Amino acid sequence: MAEIRRSLVAHAPLRRDPHKILSRLLERVPPGTRPDAPVAELEERIAGLLGKPAALFFPTGTMAQQTALRVHADRRGRPTFAAHPQCHLALWENNGYSAVHGLRFQPVGDHNGLITLDDLHEVREPLSALLLELPQREIGGLLPSWDDLVAQTGWAAERGIARHVDGARLWESQPYYDRPFSEIAALFDTVYVSLYKGLEGVRGAVLAGERDVVDEASVWRRRLGGDIPDAWPLAVAALMGLDEVLPRMAEFRDHAVALAAAINADGFARTVPEVPCTPMFHLLLPMSRQEAEAAARELVEERGIHLFTRAQSTTDPRVSKVEVTVGVNGMGFGPQELVELLRALR
């Protein structure tokens, strides 16, 4: 197997190396630390950051989000939640919301655009929750304007519909709004954040909200097998991310903007959006999915450089799409160097 020496990929093997992770955990955990202390510290810290009364650790974001939607549905006696057609629950979770919880999904808005207030006014079915994903990953990490976000969450609040944010990348979204996390989170009843994407931890998630909602979510966490007693390694890794990575989100976003500008100016590939809202954007390559993946593997084998693992097809078979996320690894790639590496894929 070829050795990866440099990587642009968010979940690259370089970042997930067990020996490096364990070495860093030892630096963060002093002797005598109780096994439950890191999780408690993490929950308290994230609740404070988001301005919520309570927060609860989950081993996966899938479990956290489905739990939040189940609680909102049970409380309102309505099984249907609304979200973007390309939300994570619809694409990547094997219909768990339905198979496990008996919930129904109402897609809202254009497949390739952000949800609008007009789209919400078209919804006729009574809803338990409105789920908004910040940013909308599958369409390039787009974010609604602050005024649109306020209007959409206000629409839900006026109708007694719970407001839930899929904040898997909420940490990365904050520089766009240039507002405290607590002000963003105040628009929502429940907030899910990831511990391993932008924070570059190991795994895990946190769900934050009012104390009674979080207490009810804790019951579902136990029912679903997520109340694990020794989650401290995941919590410690997340705490390190809060200390070391979270303060750099604006820096990552600015570097993503610089990379995208160089790519678009060169013209070989192009980015969606043209100017990234977050440290994430999509890259459209003038080659098929199979050609792109084969070229990326060849680049790893020949130069040890890992640009992406998976490409996606588009409606044009001559064009493929890959996701670029700028984090600690991505800061090591300069704009002109990345342009030259992309041209080397041909």
N, C-alpha and C positions, 0 to 999 in steps of 0.2 A: 504494500500500500504506500502511495506517495506521501511524503511528509508535507504537512501544511505549515508553512513558516509565517505567512501573513494572510489575514482574512478580512474581508469586508462584511462577512455574514454575522448577524446578530447572535445566533446560537451556534457559533463555530466551535469545533472541537478545542481550539486553543483556549477559549473562555471556559470550557466545561471540563478541563483537565482535572481529574480527581485529586492528584497530588498537590497541585497548586491551590485548589480550593481548600483542602484540609490544612495546608500550611497557613493560609490566611485565617481560617477559622480559629486556629490555635492562638493567633495573635490577638483575636478579639474576645476570647473567652478566658477570663481569669480563673485560677483555681478556686474551687468552692462554689462555682456557679450552679444554682439549682436547675434541673432540667426544664422546669416550667417558666423560669425567669425570662429567657429571651423572647418567648411568644408573648408573654404579658407585656414586656417592654415594647415590643413591636406593635401590638394592638393599641396600646395607650398612645404611642407616638403618632401612628397613622390617624387615629381618631382626632388627635390634636391638630395635625396638619390639615385635615379635611373639615375641621370645625363641627364634628359630629359627636354626640354623647357617648357612643360606643362603637367598637369595631371587633370583628371576629376573624380569626385565622381560618383559612380553608386550604387543604392540600392542592386543590386545582381551581382555576377560574371557572371551568365548566360547572363544577359543583356549586360554587358560590353564586353564579348568576341564575342557575336553575332554581336554587333555593330561594333567592330573592323574589323571583317571579312567582314561585309557588306560594310564598307567604302573602304577597300582594293579592294573588288570585283568591286564596282562601278567605282573606279578610273582606274582600268585596263581593264574593260569590259570583265572580265572572271568570271564565277560563281563558279568555282571549287577551293576548298582549300584542302590541303593534311595534314594528321595527322596520329598519331598512331591508329591502329584498336580499342584500348581500351581507347581512349581519352574521356574526360568528355562529350564533345558535342555529341558523338556517343552513350554513355551509359545512361546518366542521364538527358537529356534535351528534351525528346520526339520529337526529330527531329526538334527542333525549328529553326535551321539554314535554313531548307528547308521550313517548313510551314509558317514562318514569313518572311523570306528574299529571298526565292527562290534560295538558294545556294546548291551546290553539294559537297558531301564529298568523297574524294579519300583516302581510307585507304592505309597506306604505312608501310611495314615491317611485321615482324613476330608478331603474336598475343601475344606471351609470351616473347618477347625480345625487346630490344631497337631498334629504327630506326638506320640504318646504311647508310653511303654514297652510298654504292652499291644499297641499296633499292631505294634511291632517283633517281639514274641513270636509274632505271627501269620505272619511271613514264613517260608516253607518252602524257598524256593530259595537255594542257596549264593550268597553275595554277595562281590564284590570290594571294594566300598566302600559306606559310608553317607554320603550327602551331606545336610548340614543347612544350611538357609539362615537366616542371622541378619541381620536379622529376616526373617520370611516375608512378602515384599512383597505378594503378591496377596491376602492376607487382612487387609490393613490395617497391616502392619508389626508383627505380633505376635511376641513373644519367649517362649520357654519359661523357666520359672524356672531358677535356677542348679542346684538339686538335680535337676530333670528333665534338664537338659543333661548333668550329670555321669553320671546313670544311663544315658542313651541312648548316650553315647560309651563308657561302660564296657561296656555290652551288646555293642557292636561289637568293642571291644578283646579281650574274653573269647573271641570267636569268630574271631579273626584277620582281622577285616574292617577295612579301612582307614577312617579317619575323616577326612572332608574337609569343610571349611566353605566355603560360598558366602558370602564376606564382602564382597560388593559394597557393603554398608552396615554393615560391621563397625565402622567408625569411629563411626557414629551409635548403635551398640548399646551401646558401652562404658559410658555413663552409667547405663544401666538396671541393669547388673550391678555397677557401682561397684567394679570390679576392674581391675588392670593388663591391658593388651592381652596381655601375655605369659602371664598366668594363664588367660585365655580361650583363647588359641591353643594352650596346652599340652594341651588336651583333644583336639587334632586332629593327625593326621599331616601334612596339608597344608592350607594356608590361602591362599585367593585374596582379594585386596583390590582394589577399584577405585581408580583415580587421578583420576577425573573426576566422580563422583557427589557424595558428601559433601565431598570435598576441593576440588571445583569447579575441577579442572584442565581439560585439553583432551581427552585420551583416554588409554587404556592401562590396564594392570593389572600386578600383581605376584603371583607364586606363591612361597610360602615353605614350607620343610620341611627335612628332613635333607639333608646335602650330596649323598649318592648319589642320592636321589630327584630333587633339583633338577638334578643333572648329567644324569640320564636325560631329564628334561623338556626340557633344552636341546637334545637331539638332535631331539625332536619339534618343538620350536619352529622349528628350521632346516628340517625336512621340510615343515612347514606354511607356510613363507614368512614367519615372524615374526621372524627374526633380522635385523632392520633395523639398518644401521650408524649411521644418523643419527636416532636417537630422542631426542636431547638436548632438543628443544623440549618434548616431552611430559614428560620427566623433570623439567625445570626448573619447569614449571607445577605438577607434583605436589609438588615440594619447597617451592614457595611455599604450597601448600595445607597441607602439614604444619606449616609455620611459622605461618601466619596463620589458617587455618580450623579445623584439628583442635582447638586449645585451646578453641574456642567451642561444641563439640558439646553440652555440658550446657546452655549458654545457649539454643541452638536448641531442644533438647528441652523446656525449661521454657516457651519461648514457644509451642511447638506445643500443650502442655497448656493454656495460657491461651487460645489460639485455640479449641481444641476445647470448652473449658468454656463460652465465650461462645456458640458456635454451638448447643450442645445446650440451653443455657438459653433461647435465643431460640425454638427449636422449628421454625423454617422448614425447616432442614436438620438432619442429625445426622451424627455421626462414628462410624467404626469403626476402632479400638476407641473406647469412650467416653472413656477416658483414654489418650492415646498412650504407647507404650513408648519411642518414638524420635522424632526430629523429623519423622516421616512418619505420615500417617494417611489413611484414605479418607473421602470426603465423599459422603453420599447426598443427592441433590437430588430434589425432588418434580416431576420433569419427565422427558420421554424423552431419550434420548441426543441425538437430532437437535435437540430444543429447547434442550438445554443448550449444545451446541456453537454453535448459531446465536446464542444470547444472549451467549455469551462473546466471539464475534467482534464483535458489536455494541458490547460494552463497550470493546473495543480501539479500534474506529473512532470512538466518541463521546468516550471519555475517556482513551485511551492506556493503559488498565490491563489487564494480561494475567493473568487468574486461572488459566486452564488452557487447554491446547490440545486435548486429546482426552478425551472422556467414553466410558464403557462402559455397555452395557445391563446390566440385572439381570433376574432372573426375573419381576419386576414391570415391565411396559412403562411404567408411570407413574413409575418411579424410575430414575435413572441414577447412576453412580458415577464420581467423579474422584479422582485422587491429589493430595494436598497434601504438599509437602516444604518444611520451613522451613530455609532457609539464610541466607546473607547478604542475598539479595533479600527473603526472607520476613520478616526482622526489621523491615522498613519498614512492615508492615501491623499496625495495632493490632487487638485483639479486636473492639471495637465497630465499627470501620471495616469489617472483613471481614464482619461480620454484615450491615451495611447494603449492602455490595457484592453479597453473595449474594442479598439480597432484591431488588436491582435487576435481577437476571437474569430475573425473572418477566415 
